[in-house]
Amino acid sequence: MYIPIIIDPCSFYKTRYLWEYLKYLYHCKENQWPIISTEYFIDYRENIPYSNVYEEEFYNVHQYKILNEAEESSVLRYVIPNFIFEDLEKELGSKLAVSLYLLANRYRPLERELTKILKRIEKDTKRKIKGFMNWNTHFKSVYYLGKKNKNVVITNEFAIRFPDYRPTAYFCYDEIYSHDEIMNRYWDFQKSKRNLGVELFSRKELLGLFLQASKLFYLTESSQLEKYEIGIAGCHPLISTFFVKSQYTDLELIQDVRNVYSEEDILFRKHPGDEPYQAFYTVKNRDESQSAIEFILKCKRITAQGSNILLEAMLWGKMVYSRDVSPYTKWCESSLENKISPIVEEDFLNYVLLCYLVPYELICDKEYLKWRETNPNEKELFWYHLRFYLKQENLDESILYLARNNRYKKILKERRKDNEV
């Protein structure tokens, strides 16, 4: 069994991780898993009586359901007591300092408490713990306990997703904002790509597969011309999961862009999330597009710190710039002075979308998790994920063996036809 461990790293917005808790809670009921969380989430009905994450439109999109109290009672829920964090806050001085410390350092009181909880779980369930699951965060003590107990620690997070794309997710054994896992696995993919048995996809083909059917018109839309030299995608790097990795924030990025480009040539898009840092930072040209795709198409180049918009921009053939937080940094240009940076190779995009990222539907799927325990290689991951996507889009596998241009046309024809029905 897998155990989600929900400790919200956000120091300024106490409801930020509520939907992640509710999603894991739902899957725990479905899979008969226990769940560990802070006290605040255990008492969420009382602590957070109103939230959009309780609404049907939200939870259907994010693929969970709100459990009633009887259903919740069937889930074994275990609590990390508040004093663990309160004691550390007294020592360090702020909630932000606590989050940063836990993300960067082991904390023995937390480890002792989690060890006691894990022993209780084994006693209560009489089942073997195979791993821990968490959303976006990679607390050092959780990672340490996983390694000590020979349990994997899986970190999930959205990658490209709705409303523009079919939802994909990170499924990392290392932390997301790191380059080691993605780089090492990419080299393995490069070694095996000749043996895949199918020609890799072009950018347009990948977009044809991953765009929502209602967004396929962007592939042939010519009215959105490049109007700006560079687009800055805000990604609130002051939240702790970014800040612990880099103190290079949106404010500094904007100033560095201004040193290279005139104000008229810069377009800024604030992050669509609901964090209180959502701000325009005095930038003159503010993107109001409904779709991030439109923002990307308006710009010759895209820069950001950790936003997944970097991956989207790579897909659309844009030059991308980033320094240190994104897992894609090694494939980005770091110098804003370089205005002729090459676009990212299609091999890498095939690897990211079909090996490194996983279908969002599968992150808590018992059969998929069982299969991942066999340590499939990149070729096996490629085919498993690709076949899943083809099935989801009602595309026959024979389409893969067409010539690239014909394959692209067939993908669009079949997906558009399915959307019309």
C-alpha positions in Angstrom: 0.0 0.0 0.0 1.0 3.6 -0.5 0.5 6.3 2.1 -0.1 10.0 1.1 1.6 12.4 3.6 0.1 15.8 3.4 2.1 18.6 5.0 1.2 21.9 3.4 4.4 23.8 2.6 2.6 27.1 1.9 3.2 29.5 4.7 0.7 32.2 3.8 -2.4 30.5 2.6 -3.8 27.8 4.9 -6.3 26.4 2.4 -3.8 26.0 -0.5 -3.4 22.2 -0.2 -7.0 21.4 0.7 -7.9 20.0 -2.7 -4.7 17.8 -2.8 -5.7 16.4 0.6 -9.3 15.7 -0.6 -8.0 14.1 -3.8 -5.6 11.8 -2.0 -8.3 11.1 0.6 -10.7 10.0 -2.1 -8.1 7.6 -3.6 -7.3 6.3 -0.2 -10.9 5.2 0.2 -10.9 3.6 -3.3 -7.5 1.8 -2.8 -7.9 1.1 1.0 -4.9 3.1 1.9 -4.2 5.1 5.1 -3.5 8.8 4.9 -1.2 11.0 7.1 -1.7 14.7 7.4 -1.5 17.7 9.7 -4.3 18.3 12.1 -5.7 21.2 10.0 -6.7 18.9 7.2 -8.2 16.2 9.4 -10.6 18.9 10.7 -11.1 20.5 7.3 -14.9 20.6 7.5 -14.7 22.8 10.5 -11.6 24.8 9.6 -12.6 25.4 5.9 -16.4 25.4 5.7 -16.5 27.1 2.3 -14.2 26.5 -0.7 -14.5 26.1 -4.5 -12.7 22.7 -4.2 -16.0 21.3 -2.8 -17.8 22.2 -6.0 -18.7 19.5 -8.5 -17.1 21.3 -11.5 -13.8 21.6 -9.7 -13.6 18.1 -8.3 -14.7 16.4 -11.5 -12.0 18.2 -13.4 -9.4 17.2 -10.8 -10.7 13.6 -10.8 -11.9 13.1 -7.2 -15.1 13.1 -5.2 -16.1 14.6 -1.9 -16.5 11.9 0.6 -19.3 12.0 3.1 -18.5 11.6 6.7 -19.4 7.9 6.7 -17.1 7.3 3.7 -14.3 9.3 5.4 -14.6 7.2 8.5 -13.7 4.1 6.5 -10.3 5.7 5.7 -7.6 5.2 8.3 -6.5 8.8 9.0 -3.4 9.6 11.1 -2.5 13.0 12.5 0.9 14.8 12.8 0.3 17.0 15.9 0.6 20.8 15.6 3.3 21.1 18.3 5.8 19.5 15.9 5.6 22.6 13.7 4.8 25.1 16.4 7.9 24.3 18.4 10.0 24.8 15.3 8.3 28.1 14.5 9.2 29.4 18.0 12.8 28.5 17.3 13.0 29.9 13.7 10.6 32.8 14.0 8.1 32.3 11.1 6.0 29.8 9.2 8.0 30.5 6.1 11.2 29.7 7.9 9.6 26.4 9.1 8.6 25.4 5.5 12.1 26.3 4.1 13.8 24.4 6.9 11.7 21.2 6.5 12.2 21.3 2.7 16.0 21.6 3.1 16.8 19.7 6.3 15.9 16.6 8.3 13.9 17.4 11.5 14.2 14.7 14.2 11.0 15.5 16.0 9.0 15.1 12.8 10.8 11.9 12.0 10.1 10.4 15.4 6.4 11.3 15.1 6.2 9.8 11.6 8.0 6.7 12.8 5.5 6.2 15.5 2.6 6.7 13.1 4.1 4.2 10.6 4.4 1.6 13.3 0.8 2.1 14.2 -0.3 1.8 10.6 1.6 -1.5 10.2 -0.1 -2.8 13.4 -3.5 -1.5 12.4 -3.4 -2.8 8.8 -1.0 -5.7 8.9 0.0 -4.7 5.4 3.3 -3.8 3.9 4.0 -0.2 3.2 5.4 0.2 -0.3 5.8 3.9 -0.5 4.8 7.4 0.4 3.1 9.9 -1.9 3.1 13.7 -1.7 2.1 16.6 -3.8 4.8 18.9 -5.1 6.8 18.9 -1.9 9.8 16.8 -1.0 10.4 17.1 2.7 13.8 15.8 3.7 12.6 13.9 6.7 10.0 12.1 4.6 12.6 11.2 2.0 15.0 10.0 4.7 12.3 7.7 6.3 11.5 6.4 2.9 15.1 5.5 2.2 15.6 4.2 5.7 12.6 1.9 5.4 13.2 1.0 1.8 10.0 2.7 0.7 9.8 4.8 -2.5 8.7 8.4 -2.1 6.7 9.5 -5.1 6.2 13.2 -5.8 3.1 14.2 -7.9 2.2 17.6 -9.4 0.5 18.8 -12.5 2.4 19.4 -15.7 0.6 20.5 -18.9 -3.1 20.3 -18.2 -6.7 21.4 -18.7 -8.3 23.5 -20.0 -5.8 23.5 -22.9 -4.3 20.1 -22.8 -5.2 16.6 -21.6 -3.9 16.5 -18.0 -0.5 15.1 -17.3 1.4 14.8 -14.1 4.9 14.5 -12.6 5.6 11.1 -11.0 9.1 11.7 -9.5 11.2 9.6 -7.3 13.4 12.6 -6.7 12.1 16.1 -6.1 10.4 17.9 -9.0 12.6 21.0 -8.9 15.8 19.1 -9.6 17.5 18.1 -12.8 19.2 14.8 -11.9 16.3 12.3 -12.4 15.0 13.9 -15.6 18.5 14.1 -17.1 19.6 10.6 -16.2 16.5 9.1 -17.6 16.6 11.2 -20.7 20.1 9.7 -21.5 18.6 6.2 -21.1 15.8 7.2 -23.4 18.3 8.4 -26.0 20.0 5.0 -25.9 16.7 3.1 -26.4 14.9 5.4 -29.0 16.2 3.4 -32.0 14.5 0.3 -30.6 11.1 1.9 -30.0 9.7 0.4 -33.2 8.0 3.7 -34.2 9.2 7.1 -35.5 9.2 9.7 -32.8 6.6 12.4 -33.0 7.0 15.9 -34.4 6.0 18.9 -32.3 2.7 19.3 -34.3 1.9 15.6 -33.7 2.5 15.9 -30.0 0.3 18.9 -29.9 -2.3 17.0 -31.9 -2.2 14.2 -29.3 -2.1 16.4 -26.2 -4.2 19.4 -27.0 -7.8 19.2 -25.9 -10.0 18.6 -29.0 -11.6 22.0 -28.6 -8.2 23.7 -28.8 -6.9 22.0 -32.0 -7.8 25.1 -34.0 -4.7 26.7 -32.5 -2.6 24.5 -34.8 -3.9 26.2 -37.9 -4.8 29.6 -36.4 -2.8 32.3 -38.2 -4.4 35.4 -36.7 -2.2 35.3 -33.5 1.0 36.9 -34.8 4.0 37.4 -32.6 3.7 40.9 -31.2 6.2 40.9 -28.4 9.9 40.0 -28.2 9.6 38.2 -24.9 6.8 37.0 -22.6 7.3 36.6 -18.8 5.2 34.0 -17.1 4.8 34.8 -13.5 5.1 31.7 -11.3 5.0 33.0 -7.7 8.5 31.8 -6.8 8.2 33.2 -3.3 6.3 30.1 -2.2 8.5 27.9 -0.2 8.9 25.0 -2.7 10.5 27.5 -5.1 12.1 29.8 -2.6 14.1 27.0 -1.0 15.7 26.3 -4.3 16.3 29.9 -5.5 16.0 33.4 -4.2 15.8 34.7 -7.8 12.2 35.9 -7.9 9.9 37.3 -10.5 10.9 40.8 -9.4 14.5 40.2 -10.3 13.7 38.3 -13.5 11.5 41.3 -14.7 14.4 43.7 -14.0 16.8 41.5 -15.9 14.4 41.3 -18.9 14.1 45.1 -18.8 17.9 45.4 -19.0 17.7 43.6 -22.4 14.3 44.5 -23.9 12.3 47.7 -23.9 9.1 47.9 -21.9 7.0 47.9 -25.1 8.5 44.5 -26.1 7.7 42.7 -22.9 4.4 40.9 -22.2 3.7 39.7 -18.6 1.2 37.0 -17.7 0.4 36.5 -14.0 0.0 33.0 -12.7 -3.6 31.8 -12.9 -3.4 30.3 -9.4 -5.1 31.9 -6.4 -2.0 32.7 -4.3 -2.0 36.2 -2.8 1.3 37.0 -4.6 -0.7 37.2 -7.8 0.5 40.6 -9.1 1.7 42.4 -12.1 4.8 43.9 -10.6 4.4 47.3 -12.5 4.9 45.7 -16.0 3.1 47.8 -18.6 1.9 45.1 -21.0 -0.3 42.7 -19.2 -1.6 39.6 -20.9 -5.4 39.0 -20.5 -5.7 36.0 -22.7 -8.1 33.3 -21.6 -5.5 30.7 -22.8 -1.8 30.5 -22.0 -1.5 29.2 -25.6 -2.5 32.7 -26.9 0.1 34.3 -24.6 2.8 32.0 -25.9 1.9 32.6 -29.6 2.0 36.4 -29.0 5.7 36.2 -28.0 8.9 35.2 -29.8 10.5 34.1 -26.6 9.2 32.9 -23.2 10.9 33.1 -19.8 9.9 32.0 -16.3 11.4 30.4 -13.2 9.5 27.3 -12.5 6.3 27.5 -14.5 5.2 24.6 -16.7 4.6 27.2 -19.3 8.3 26.6 -20.2 7.3 23.1 -21.4 4.3 24.5 -23.3 6.5 27.1 -25.0 9.0 24.3 -26.0 6.1 22.4 -27.6 5.1 25.5 -29.6 8.7 25.9 -30.9 9.5 29.0 -28.9 12.9 30.0 -27.5 12.8 29.5 -23.7 14.9 31.1 -20.9 15.2 30.0 -17.3 17.9 29.9 -14.6 17.6 27.3 -11.9 14.2 26.1 -10.5 12.5 24.4 -13.4 13.2 20.7 -14.1 13.7 21.9 -17.7 16.4 24.4 -16.9 19.1 22.3 -18.5 17.2 22.6 -21.8 16.6 26.3 -21.5 18.9 29.2 -22.4 20.1 31.0 -19.2 21.3 34.2 -20.8 18.7 36.7 -21.8 21.3 38.4 -24.0 21.3 35.4 -26.3 18.4 36.2 -28.7 19.0 33.3 -31.1 18.8 30.4 -28.7 17.9 27.2 -30.6 14.5 25.6 -29.9 14.4 22.4 -27.9 14.9 19.1 -29.8 11.8 17.0 -30.5 13.5 13.9 -29.0 13.3 15.6 -25.6 9.7 16.6 -26.0 8.8 12.9 -26.8 10.7 11.8 -23.8 9.0 14.3 -21.4 5.5 13.8 -22.6 5.6 10.0 -23.1 8.1 8.8 -20.5 8.8 11.3 -17.8 5.3 12.6 -17.3 2.4 10.2 -16.7 -1.3 10.4 -17.5 -3.0 12.2 -14.6 -5.5 9.5 -14.3 -2.8 7.0 -13.3 -1.0 8.7 -10.5 -3.1 6.8 -7.8 -4.1 3.9 -10.0 -3.3 0.6 -8.1 -2.5 -1.4 -11.2 -0.2 1.3 -12.6 1.6 1.7 -9.3 2.1 -2.1 -9.2 3.5 -2.0 -12.7 5.9 0.9 -11.8 7.2 -1.3 -9.0 8.7 -3.5 -11.7 11.0 -0.6 -12.7 10.1 -0.5 -16.4 12.6 1.0 -18.7 12.0 4.1 -20.9 10.9 2.0 -23.9 8.3 0.3 -21.8 7.1 3.6 -20.3 6.9 5.1 -23.7 4.6 2.3 -25.0 2.5 2.1 -21.9 1.7 5.8 -21.8 1.3 6.1 -25.6 -1.2 3.2 -25.7 -3.1 4.7 -22.8 -3.4 8.1 -24.7 -4.3 6.4 -27.9 -7.1 4.5 -26.2 -8.3 7.6 -24.4 -8.5 9.5 -27.8 -10.1 6.5 -29.7 -7.1 6.3 -32.0 -6.0 3.0 -33.5 -2.4 2.0 -33.0 -2.0 1.5 -36.7 -1.9 5.2 -37.0 1.6 5.2 -35.5 3.2 3.5 -38.6 2.1 6.1 -41.1 4.6 8.6 -42.5 4.9 11.6 -40.1 2.9 14.1 -42.2 0.2 11.6 -42.9 0.2 10.6 -39.3 -0.3 14.2 -38.2 -3.2 14.7 -40.6 -4.8 11.4 -39.5 -4.5 12.3 -35.8 -6.2 15.7 -36.4 -8.9 14.2 -38.6 -9.8 11.5 -36.1 -9.7 13.7 -33.0 -11.8 16.5 -34.7 -14.3 13.9 -35.9 -14.6 12.5 -32.4 -15.1 16.0 -31.0 -17.9 16.7 -33.5 -19.8 13.6 -32.3 
